[in-house]
């Protein structure tokens, strides 16, 4: 229900913006956020996406799209986080299962980040059950497209029932960096030329100690990688920055100034809410890691 409600809200906000303009809708929702602490709408927010469910007999991996990819993974410019990942897997010759319950399960991060333990446990257990079934009892690795999802699942075991904790132990969960390494091992030869990437290291990426691993991966395929010295939490913190717009404005002030004069080929994030906020605040078009990798391996 939570995912469906967010899909509907984003559809309605975009439809209204297309009718009366983006600036009035953004200003109205920002005003409501300040008075009522409801989430503000950003013109950079994505739209609900269509993700094809797959169940090939020769599957090598499972993909459980994040709820963010499901209800907001299609950018205003036409990028699709989930479909970019699927295209990369097809290109690499890696058959993927897309979990049957994709679009109705969540890793629990929105509740974990707010300290709502009971809801976190409940939705996380639903995710584990769906991933366990789709992975054929843990025999296939499971890809998550978001750093936050991977981190949330690593934090879950103390809260889980014995059954779900045991199932989670049997799952090989691949976060974005690990999954990208596997895909690029088969696709690196398709990449031509050099390019510059400005990378925003998300909080989840840093807490997973994977910032340097991702930088090294991008450099290995010919990228010049810039990580702004002032880069830290973007302030969105799930939806908190949407409810308190002053948080990301303050958090990103130095980073905005630092990258103002850059003209990189790509600006990259590994989480969709961070991507939306970074794009809105800095004026640069931040994109999903998956969409950038899909573009450079065509």
C-alpha positions as CSV (number, residue, x, y, z in Angstrom):
1,X,0.0,0.0,0.0
2,X,2.9,2.4,0.8
3,X,4.5,1.8,-2.6
4,X,1.2,2.2,-4.4
5,X,0.4,5.5,-2.5
6,X,3.8,6.9,-3.5
7,X,3.3,5.9,-7.1
8,X,-0.1,7.7,-7.1
9,X,1.3,10.8,-5.4
10,X,4.2,11.1,-7.9
11,X,1.8,10.6,-10.9
12,X,-0.5,13.3,-9.6
13,X,2.3,15.8,-8.8
14,X,3.8,15.4,-12.3
15,X,0.4,15.7,-13.9
16,X,-0.3,18.9,-12.0
17,X,3.2,20.3,-12.8
18,X,2.6,19.5,-16.5
19,X,-0.7,21.6,-16.3
20,X,0.3,24.6,-14.2
21,X,4.1,24.4,-14.3
22,X,6.8,22.9,-12.2
23,X,7.7,26.0,-10.2
24,X,4.2,26.6,-8.7
25,X,3.9,23.0,-7.7
26,X,7.4,22.9,-6.1
27,X,6.7,26.2,-4.3
28,X,3.3,25.1,-3.0
29,X,4.6,21.8,-1.7
30,X,7.7,23.4,-0.2
31,X,5.4,25.8,1.7
32,X,3.3,22.9,2.9
33,X,6.4,21.1,4.0
34,X,7.4,24.1,6.2
35,X,4.0,24.4,7.7
36,X,2.7,20.8,7.9
37,X,6.0,18.8,7.4
38,X,4.5,16.9,4.5
39,X,7.1,15.9,1.8
40,X,7.8,18.6,-0.8
41,X,7.8,17.7,-4.5
42,X,10.9,18.3,-6.5
43,X,10.8,18.7,-10.4
44,X,13.8,16.3,-10.5
45,X,11.8,13.4,-8.9
46,X,11.2,10.4,-11.0
47,X,8.0,8.8,-12.1
48,X,6.6,5.3,-11.5
49,X,8.3,2.8,-13.7
50,X,7.3,-0.4,-15.6
51,X,9.6,-3.3,-14.7
52,X,9.2,-6.5,-16.6
53,X,9.0,-9.6,-14.4
54,X,11.2,-12.4,-15.6
55,X,11.7,-16.0,-14.5
56,X,14.2,-17.7,-17.0
57,X,14.9,-21.4,-16.4
58,X,18.6,-20.7,-16.8
59,X,18.7,-17.7,-14.4
60,X,22.1,-16.9,-12.9
61,X,20.9,-14.1,-10.5
62,X,17.9,-12.5,-9.0
63,X,17.0,-8.8,-9.1
64,X,14.7,-7.4,-6.5
65,X,14.1,-3.7,-7.6
66,X,14.1,-1.2,-4.8
67,X,10.7,0.3,-4.0
68,X,12.2,3.7,-5.1
69,X,13.1,2.2,-8.5
70,X,9.5,1.0,-8.7
71,X,7.6,4.1,-7.8
72,X,10.1,6.8,-8.8
73,X,12.8,5.1,-10.9
74,X,11.9,6.7,-14.3
75,X,13.5,10.1,-14.5
76,X,12.0,13.2,-16.2
77,X,14.7,12.8,-18.8
78,X,13.7,9.2,-19.6
79,X,16.3,7.2,-17.6
80,X,15.0,4.0,-15.9
81,X,17.1,2.7,-13.1
82,X,15.6,-0.8,-13.1
83,X,15.5,-1.2,-16.9
84,X,19.1,0.0,-17.2
85,X,20.2,-2.7,-14.9
86,X,18.2,-5.3,-16.8
87,X,19.7,-4.1,-20.1
88,X,23.2,-4.4,-18.6
89,X,22.5,-8.0,-17.5
90,X,21.1,-8.9,-20.9
91,X,24.2,-7.3,-22.6
92,X,26.5,-9.3,-20.3
93,X,24.7,-12.5,-21.0
94,X,23.5,-13.0,-17.4
95,X,19.9,-14.2,-17.2
96,X,18.1,-12.5,-14.3
97,X,15.0,-13.4,-12.4
98,X,12.9,-10.4,-11.5
99,X,11.2,-11.4,-8.2
100,X,7.5,-12.1,-8.6
101,X,6.7,-9.8,-5.7
102,X,8.8,-6.9,-7.1
103,X,6.8,-3.7,-6.5
104,X,5.2,-4.9,-3.3
105,X,8.2,-5.5,-1.1
106,X,10.6,-3.1,0.6
107,X,13.9,-3.7,2.4
108,X,12.6,-1.6,5.3
109,X,15.1,1.3,5.1
110,X,12.5,4.1,5.3
111,X,11.5,2.7,8.7
112,X,15.0,1.8,9.9
113,X,16.2,5.3,9.2
114,X,13.4,6.7,11.5
115,X,13.9,4.1,14.2
116,X,10.5,2.5,13.7
117,X,11.7,-1.0,14.6
118,X,8.4,-3.0,14.4
119,X,7.6,-1.8,10.9
120,X,11.2,-2.2,9.8
121,X,11.2,-5.8,11.0
122,X,7.9,-6.6,9.3
123,X,8.6,-5.2,5.9
124,X,12.2,-6.5,5.9
125,X,10.9,-10.0,6.6
126,X,8.6,-9.7,3.7
127,X,11.5,-8.7,1.5
128,X,13.6,-11.6,2.7
129,X,10.8,-14.1,2.1
130,X,10.3,-12.9,-1.5
131,X,14.1,-12.9,-2.2
132,X,14.5,-16.3,-0.7
133,X,11.7,-17.7,-2.9
134,X,13.0,-16.0,-6.0
135,X,16.6,-17.1,-5.4
136,X,15.4,-20.7,-5.2
137,X,16.3,-21.1,-1.6
138,X,19.4,-18.9,-1.7
139,X,21.0,-20.7,-4.6
140,X,21.1,-17.6,-6.8
141,X,22.8,-14.3,-5.8
142,X,20.3,-11.4,-5.2
143,X,21.0,-7.9,-6.7
144,X,19.8,-4.7,-5.0
145,X,20.0,-1.5,-7.1
146,X,20.4,0.8,-4.1
147,X,23.2,1.2,-1.5
148,X,20.6,1.9,1.2
149,X,18.8,-1.4,0.5
150,X,22.0,-3.4,0.9
151,X,22.9,-1.6,4.1
152,X,19.5,-1.9,5.6
153,X,19.5,-5.7,5.0
154,X,22.9,-6.0,6.7
155,X,21.5,-4.2,9.8
156,X,18.4,-6.4,10.0
157,X,19.5,-9.7,11.7
158,X,19.0,-8.7,15.4
159,X,15.4,-7.8,14.8
160,X,14.3,-10.8,12.7
161,X,12.5,-14.0,13.5
162,X,14.6,-17.1,13.7
163,X,13.2,-18.3,10.3
164,X,13.9,-15.1,8.4
165,X,17.3,-14.6,10.0
166,X,18.3,-18.1,8.8
167,X,17.0,-17.3,5.3
168,X,18.9,-14.1,5.2
169,X,22.1,-15.9,6.1
170,X,21.6,-18.1,3.1
171,X,21.1,-15.2,0.7
172,X,24.1,-13.8,-1.2
173,X,23.0,-10.1,-1.4
174,X,25.0,-8.0,-4.0
175,X,24.9,-4.3,-3.4
176,X,25.3,-1.9,-6.4
177,X,29.1,-1.9,-6.3
178,X,29.5,-5.7,-6.2
179,X,26.9,-6.2,-8.8
180,X,28.5,-3.6,-11.1
181,X,31.8,-5.3,-10.7
182,X,30.4,-8.6,-12.0
183,X,28.6,-6.9,-14.9
184,X,31.5,-4.8,-16.0
185,X,33.9,-7.7,-15.9
186,X,31.9,-8.9,-19.0
187,X,31.2,-5.5,-20.5
188,X,34.4,-3.5,-20.0
189,X,35.6,-4.3,-23.6
190,X,32.6,-2.4,-24.9
191,X,33.6,0.9,-23.3
192,X,35.4,3.3,-25.6
193,X,37.2,6.6,-24.8
194,X,37.6,8.4,-21.5
195,X,35.1,10.4,-19.5
196,X,34.8,12.4,-16.3
197,X,32.4,11.4,-13.5
198,X,31.5,13.5,-10.4
199,X,30.6,10.9,-7.8
200,X,28.4,11.7,-4.8
201,X,29.3,9.1,-2.1
202,X,26.0,8.5,-0.3
203,X,25.8,7.8,3.4
204,X,25.0,4.2,2.8
205,X,28.0,3.8,0.4
206,X,30.3,5.2,3.1
207,X,28.8,3.2,5.9
208,X,29.3,0.1,3.8
209,X,32.9,1.1,3.3
210,X,32.5,0.9,-0.5
211,X,33.4,4.5,-1.6
212,X,37.0,3.7,-2.7
213,X,35.8,0.4,-4.2
214,X,33.4,2.2,-6.5
215,X,36.0,4.9,-7.3
216,X,38.5,2.2,-8.2
217,X,35.9,0.4,-10.4
218,X,35.1,3.5,-12.3
219,X,38.7,4.3,-12.8
220,X,39.3,0.8,-14.1
221,X,36.9,1.5,-17.0
222,X,38.6,4.7,-18.1
223,X,36.8,7.3,-15.9
224,X,38.4,10.3,-14.3
225,X,36.5,10.4,-11.0
226,X,36.0,13.5,-8.9
227,X,34.7,13.2,-5.4
228,X,34.0,16.7,-4.1
229,X,36.0,17.5,-0.9
230,X,32.9,18.8,0.7
231,X,30.7,15.8,-0.1
232,X,28.9,14.3,2.8
233,X,25.3,13.6,3.6
234,X,23.0,15.4,1.1
235,X,20.5,16.1,3.8
236,X,17.5,14.3,2.2
237,X,17.8,11.3,4.7
238,X,15.0,9.3,3.1
239,X,12.2,11.8,3.1
240,X,13.4,14.0,6.0
241,X,14.9,16.6,3.7
242,X,11.7,16.7,1.7
243,X,9.8,17.6,4.9
244,X,12.5,20.0,6.1
245,X,13.8,21.7,2.9
246,X,16.3,23.7,4.9
247,X,18.3,20.6,5.7
248,X,19.5,19.7,2.2
249,X,19.8,23.4,1.4
250,X,22.4,23.8,4.2
251,X,23.9,20.3,3.7
252,X,24.7,20.9,0.0
253,X,25.7,24.6,0.1
254,X,29.4,23.9,0.0
255,X,29.2,21.1,-2.5
256,X,27.0,23.1,-4.8
257,X,29.7,25.9,-4.8
258,X,32.5,23.4,-5.3
259,X,31.0,21.7,-8.4
260,X,29.4,24.8,-9.9
261,X,32.2,25.2,-12.4
262,X,32.6,21.5,-13.3
263,X,31.4,20.2,-16.6
264,X,31.7,16.5,-16.1
265,X,30.2,14.0,-18.6
266,X,28.3,12.3,-15.7
267,X,27.1,13.2,-12.2
268,X,26.5,9.9,-10.3
269,X,24.7,8.7,-7.2
270,X,23.8,5.2,-6.0
271,X,20.5,6.2,-4.3
272,X,17.5,7.7,-6.0
273,X,16.3,10.2,-3.3
274,X,19.9,11.5,-3.1
275,X,20.0,11.8,-6.9
276,X,16.7,13.8,-6.9
277,X,17.9,16.2,-4.2
278,X,21.4,16.7,-5.6
279,X,20.0,17.5,-9.0
280,X,17.5,20.0,-7.6
281,X,19.9,21.7,-5.3
282,X,23.1,21.8,-7.4
283,X,21.6,22.3,-10.8
284,X,23.6,19.4,-12.2
285,X,21.8,16.4,-13.6
286,X,22.7,13.5,-11.3
287,X,21.9,10.1,-12.6
288,X,21.7,6.5,-11.4
289,X,25.0,4.5,-11.6
290,X,23.0,1.9,-13.6
291,X,21.9,4.4,-16.2
292,X,25.4,5.7,-16.7
293,X,26.9,2.2,-17.0
294,X,24.1,1.3,-19.5
295,X,24.9,4.3,-21.6
296,X,28.7,3.8,-21.8
297,X,28.4,0.1,-22.7
298,X,26.0,0.4,-25.6
